[in-house]
Amino acid sequence: MTERIDQPWLSQPSLQTLLDLLNHGQGQARIAGGAVRNALLDQPISDVDIATTLVPRDVMLRLEQAGHRCVATGIEHGTVTAILDGESFEVTTLRRDVETDGRHARVLYGTSWEADARRRDLTINALYMDADGTVFDPLGGMADIQTRTVRFIDDAEMRIREDYLRILRFFRFFAWYGSFRPDADGLKACTRLKDGLQQLSAERVWMELSKLFNAPDPGRAVLWMRQTGVLNVILPESEKWGIDALPALIQAQKTHQWTADPLVRLMAIMPPMEQRMSELATRLKLPNKVRDRFIRWTQTPEPDPLIKKTEFFKQIYWQDHHA
């Protein structure tokens, strides 16, 4: 059965113009990855990325000849940014990995959609869509979309050894899109290879943590990160500290319709100790604004549970202004 998506964003003139240009003649282009996944899950669409059989120089040539701007933003990885009517689209040539070291990959361009799909991390991210909304699913990602299963493509350990950041992506995507419990093979692989996370840059780790804690309910993902030992590797300051406050915080946010704050959620699983939070900020190279917020939190006295609401708000106000 062929799945076909019909959503307003797909008929966007700039997107259709770009796909038409790249599909002309010998070229072939499809929408790839996150936009397809989110459309199938009826989730908001942010960026729309394009995959193509054309090499970057041909992509740039076609766009420039048609009077559109094109910027070589990541040409060493086969990616250029097309700009049409003020809208930006990343266009990446189909490729396959020929060498990986756990952080970087050397790639070769190709024309095989299946080979391109197999270099991706999770089945739900290995989906493509034609200009008319027809979904192309070379690796069975549609079935996992329907059951909200977050699963590595082929061998989980192999996928992780190609880039250890995929451990954190596994839990991040589970937090956003998964149901029930994480895939068993994925959990086992993350447990065995968690020490590889120490090879990653602080910036990449913090980026993934921020996205994970911004999920509607990251509680189950954090629980499994604790169970596998992954949490202690990336947040050793949280070791021997409970994560039980996180579900209560998330429930309070839902009940009172508070805006989700990933930093507050992180605080919920960390000890309110200035030295530990200072160590975390240094190790993860956090921005000064974030570091200062963590330190202010550790210095804030715990309120009396019987305090009146007006007095409580006064304490919050003065603590914030005197920090």
MOPE-V622863 format. One record per backbone hydrogen bond with DSSP energy under -1.0 kcal/mol. CO is the residue of the C=O (numbers start at 1). NH is the residue of the N-H. If there is no record, write none. Layout:
co={CO,CO}
nh={NH,NH}
//
This chain:
co={3,7,8,9,12,13,14,15,16,17,18,19,24,28,30,31,33,34,35,36,37,38,49,50,51,52,55,56,57,58,59,60,61,62,63,64,69,71,71,74,74,75,78,79,80,81,82,83,84,87,89,90,91,92,94,96,99,102,104,106,106,108,112,113,114,117,121,122,123,127,128,129,130,133,134,136,141,142,143,144,148,151,155,156,157,158,163,164,165,166,167,168,169,170,171,172,173,174,183,184,185,186,187,188,189,193,194,195,196,197,201,202,203,204,205,206,207,208,209,212,218,219,220,221,222,223,224,225,229,230,231,235,236,238,243,245,246,247,248,249,250,251,252,253,261,262,263,264,266,267,271,273,274,275,276,277,278,279,280,281,287,288,289,290,291,292,293,294,295,297,304,308,309,310,311,312,313,314,315,316,317,318}
nh={135,10,11,12,16,17,18,19,20,21,22,23,27,53,51,129,37,38,39,40,41,43,32,92,30,94,59,60,61,62,63,64,65,66,68,67,83,73,81,77,79,78,93,74,91,71,89,69,87,84,82,50,80,52,110,108,106,164,101,98,99,96,116,117,118,120,153,125,126,33,136,31,133,5,130,128,145,146,147,149,179,123,159,160,161,162,166,167,169,170,171,172,173,174,175,176,177,178,187,188,189,190,191,192,193,196,197,198,199,200,205,206,207,208,209,210,211,212,213,215,222,223,224,225,226,227,228,231,233,234,235,238,239,241,246,249,250,251,252,253,254,255,256,258,265,266,267,268,269,270,273,277,278,279,280,281,282,283,284,286,291,292,293,294,295,296,297,298,299,300,307,312,313,314,315,316,317,318,319,320,321,322}
//
